[in-house]
């Protein structure tokens, strides 16, 4: 019987040879062995991809931000049940929509304060509703907070101004009542920066990147390393690809708003270091208890059903999905994906530069993951 890495080879090679993606970097990593890493194809402009190619990881940023938060909680910076208004007074007295489809002025008081745990579990009451709710007044208002398109397609203000915009809007649901996507990740990043009195990039470097040796992960790509960066592509309806964000585009300079939900770039080896740390119990960034906090599903059956468009039957821990059976991780809408299976220790990571074009995820990612874990 062929090994799982052998099965992934065929899946990945067919994706490149058929033009589904111009190139990719993929890895299957099992405990006690060297990872099997595939580097295939190019950047659609003739430059071959490399193992150390830098890509935009989009929503894989979310679990990284959550790990930094749990690290701070371990050190006593805050309690998970503590109201965020201690550091974010803008959210001290939130209002909540009386009816999801109602106007922004039809509100009731929040029944309780928003806690750190609410933000970590994406149940703070703010965020993206499933389609076809995007035409509702509240979702049109939330679009200006970074939920109106793929990362890199919209400008965001500095964190204080972003938070002021959020605080001026009603919550969609009572705190703790409903799982909503995206906004909690950015709110968590603003919270961590306020708690530490610095910017989110500095928090992540101190808490995650430096301890794990993640040298190429950050919110922009320095000029000296841009030769390893690739343009972000989107599928062209007529065939082939168009450039969505060039190498010297949105990630060429430090952003005004470091997005804790979707703003990071990274490399294969940096992400493997992150996944291996969680697999081994969290050291040197987290304790095993905090890894359990990260990877334990917190959603009720009703909350899980309401999040089906995003989670496809999975649950949610802290900044990542938790699938039936315990496999955990998350995917980035700009063309990346990661899962870890605690039962076998197998980690899979797939990096492309092509925008995923549907909420269910691309066929390639599912086929690769099935081969990696079978």
N, C-alpha and C positions, 0 to 999 in steps of 0.2 A: 504494500500500500504506500502511495507517495506521501511524503511528509507535508504538513501544512504549508511551510514555505515554498515547496515545489508547486503546490496548487495555486498559491498566490502569484507565482511567476507567470503562469499562463493567463490569469485574469488581468494582470497588469500589462503584460506585453500586448494583449489584444486591445486594451484601451488606447494605448499609444499608436499601435499599427493602424487601427481603424480611424484615428483622428478624433476620438472622443475627447482626449486631452493631448496637447503637444508634448508633454513630458510630466514626470511625476517622481517623487521620492517616497518610498514606502519601507516600513520596517515591521518585522514580527520578532518580538523579544520574549524569551522564556527564561525563567530563573536558572542560573548556573551555566548559561551558554552565551556566546556572543550573539548579538542580534543579527538576523538576516536582513540586510538592507539592499533595496533595489533602487537604482538611479537610472531612469530611462528617459530618453528624448531630450527636447530642448525647450527654450522659452518662447517659441514661435517666431523668434527673430534670428535663429541660427546659432545661439549660444547654448552649448550643452549644459544641462543641469548638473549640479555637484551635490555631494552629500552635505556640504556646508552652505548650500543655497539658502538665502533668507527669503521667507514668504510671510505674507500677512495671515495671521492665524484667526482673526475675527473672534468668534465666540468661544474659542478655547481659552481666551483671556478670562472668561468668567470663573472657571475653577482655580486659576492662578490667583486671582483677586481674593477668592474665598479662602484659600490656604493662608494668605497673608493675614486675613481677618482672624482666623482661628489661632494663628501664631500669636497675634496681639492679645487675644482673649486668654491664652495660656499664661501670658506674662502679666495678666492682671490689668491691662489697659482698659478693659470694659467687661461687663458681664453680658452674656448673650440675651438675658431677659431685661436688660436695661433699656429705657427709652432713648431713642436716638436724639431726641430734642436736647439732651444734655450738651451735645456738640453741634447740633443742627437746630438752633432755636427757631429757624424759619418754619419747621414742621411741628411746632409745639401745639398748635390747635388746628389740625386738619379738618376740612369739611369733606363730606362723602356724597357722591351722587345719590339722590333719592331713587332714581331709576336709571339703569344703564343707558337707555336710549334717550334720556331727557336732556334738557338744556343745562348748560354749565352753572346756571344760577339756581337750579332746583336741587338743593343739597340739605343734608342733615349733619349734625355734629358726629365726629368719630366716637365710637363707643369706648375706645381705649387708645392709649398711646401706641405709636409705631415703635417696635423694639428692634434691637440688632438682629435677633433671631428671625423676625419677620422679613428683614431685608435679605439675610442670608438664604432664606428658603423661598424667596421671590413671592412672598405673600404680604408685602407692605401695603398693597391696595392700589399701586400705580403700575402701569405697564401696557403692553400690547394685547389687544383682544384678538381672538381668532377671526379670520375672515368668515363671513362677509361683513364684519363690523367696522371696516375701515372708514366707512362714510358717516359714522356717528359723530356728533359734535365733539365728544370727548376725545375720540381717537384722532380727529383732525387737529385738536389742540395739542395732544401728546406728540404728534408728528414732529413738532419743532424741538423736541427733546432728544431726537436721535432715533426715532422708530419709523422714519419715512423712507427708508431705502438702505442699501448695503453700506457698510462702513466705508468711509472715504468719499461718499457721494453727497454729504451734507456738512456744512460748517457748524460748529458748536461754540458757544461762548466760553469764557473762563468758568471754572467751577462755581464761584460765588454767584455769577449771573445765571448759570444753568439752574442752580438750586433755587434762586429767586423765582425763576419761571415755573419750576415744578411746584413750589409752595403756593403759587397763585392759582393753580388748578385744583379742582376737587379730585379726591381719590375716586377711583372707579368702584372699589369695594371696601368694606370695612377691614381694618388691619387684621390679618390672620385668616380672613374668610375665603380668599380665592387666590389661586396661582395665576400670575400674569408675567409675561416675558419681558426681558430686556432692561426696563428702567431700573429695577433693583440692582443690577450689576453696576450701572453707572452711579447710582446712589451710594452703593457700598464703597466705590472708589472715592467719592467725595467725603464720605464719613471717615475713612481711614486717613486721608490727608488731614482732615480737621483734628482727629485724635492725636496724630503725630506732629502736627504743626509744620508740615512740609508738603511737598507735592507727591502725588501717587507714585510716580516713577521712582522717587527716592525710597518710598516705603517698600515697594516691590523689590528693589535692589537689595535692601538691607535684610528683608524677611525671607526672600525666596531666591532671587537670582544669584547673589554672591555665595550663600551657603551651598547651593547646588551646582555652582560652576556654570550657570547659564549665561555665557558671555555675550551671546548675540541676541538676547531677548530684550525688547524695549519698545518704546512708543515712537521711535523714528530710527532711520538707518543713517549713520554718519557717512559723510562723503567718502572717507577712506575705505568703507566696506560696501559701497554701493555697486561695485562690480560683481558682487555676489547676490544682489537683489534682482528680482524679476518683475516685469510689468504685470499688473493684474489684468486678466482677460475676462471677457464675457462672450458666451456663444453668440455667433451671428446667425440670425434666422435663415440667411441665405447660404449658410455653410461657413466653416472656419471660425475665426475669432476676431473680435475688435478689442482695442486697448481701453479698459475701463479706468485704470489709473497707471500712469507711467512711472518709471523708476524715480524720476525727479518730481513726483507729484505729491500726494497728500502725506506721505511718510518721509519726505526728504528733510523736514525740519521738525523740531519738537512742537507738539500740538498745543493750542490754547486750552483744550479740554482733554486730558489723558483719560481715555474711556476705559473704565474698569470692566465694561461689558464686552468690548470688541476692538480695542485699540492696539493690541500688541503685534509685533513681528517676532519670528523665532526661526529656529532651525531644527532639523531632525534630532541631532544629538542633545540639544537643550531640552526638547520635549521628552525624549527618552529619559533624561536625568530626572525630570519632574515626575514622570510616571513610575520610575523605579523607586524613588523616594517613598511614594505612597505605597507601593507594593511591599516595601521592606518595613513598613510600620511608621513611616513619617520622618525618621531622622535624616538630616539634622534640623528640619524645620518644624516638625509636628510630633506630638506623642501619638501612640497608637489609639488612645481615646479620642483625640481630635480627628484622626483619619476616619474613625467610626462615625463621628459627627458629620464629617464631610460626605460620607458614602452611604448614609442611612436614609432611605426614602421617608420623607416627612409629610407626604400628601395623603389626604383622605381619599376614599374611592371617588367621591363626588368631585373633588378637586382634580384628581387624575383624569376623570372623564372630561372635565371642562378644558383640560390642556391637551386633548388628544391630537389636535392639529400640529402642535409643536413636539409632543413627547411620544406619540404613537404607541400609547399603552404603557410607557415607562413611568416611573416615579421621579422624584427630584430630591436630592440631598441638599448640599450647599454649593450652588453654582454649577452643578452637573446633574446629568440624568442617572438614575439607578434603574436598570432593567430588571424584569423578572429573572430570578436566579442570581442576582447580585452584581452582574457586570456593570461597570460604571464608566463615565467619561462624557465627552461632548464633542460636537462638530462645529466647524466654522463655516459660515455661509459663503466665504470667499474661496472655498475649495479644499478644506482640511477636515480631518476627523481623527478621533482617538477613542479607544476603549481599552479597559483593563478588566481581566477576569480574575477575581480573587480566588476562585476555586482551583484554577490551573496555574495562575501567575502569568498567563500570556498577556502581553501588551501588543496592540496594533496601532500604528500611526500611519496615516496617509496624507501627504502634502501635494497639492496641485496649485496652480495659479489661476484656475478657471472657476468663476462664480458658479456655485450650485444654483440651479434654476428652478427648484421646486421645494416646498416645505417638507416633502417626504424624503428628501435627500436623493442623490443621484444613484443610478443603477450601479455605477462603478464602486462606490463606497460600500454598498450592501454586499456586492459580490466579493470584494476584497475581504471584508470582515467575516463573511461566512467561511471563506477558505482559510483565513488565519486561525479561526477558533474551532475548526472541525477536525 
